[in-house]
């Protein structure tokens, strides 16, 4: 069995977990809903209900927190990877932004366990 390729070694910038609803517009194909998994200054990874062609030009719209403010981001990107790990699951789409987004995307606290309080076991847990 061949191991899956590691994309961590080819990423050009640090990705931040950012869960947000998104819309993807594909010329000639209309609009699709998506869920943002992570984003960086150079690109984005989303899950959606369609599989765009590699190299397809897409337009994305999503809302996320930048600093303390919620902002709506509009970006053009090119699809660099499409993956579907399990049949029937939503395909994952990796896309590189046409223009680098220069802002700091703060993490969602619920998806970064190091920022959550530690729960200590109680006497009831031992029973």
Secondary structure, 3 states (H helix, E strand, C coil): CCCCCCCHHHCCCCCEEEEEEEEEEECCCEEEEEEEEEECCCEEEEEECCCCCCCCEEEEEEEEEECCEEEEEEEEEEEEEEECCCCCCCEEEEEEECCCCCCCECCCHHHCHHHCCCCCCCHHHHC
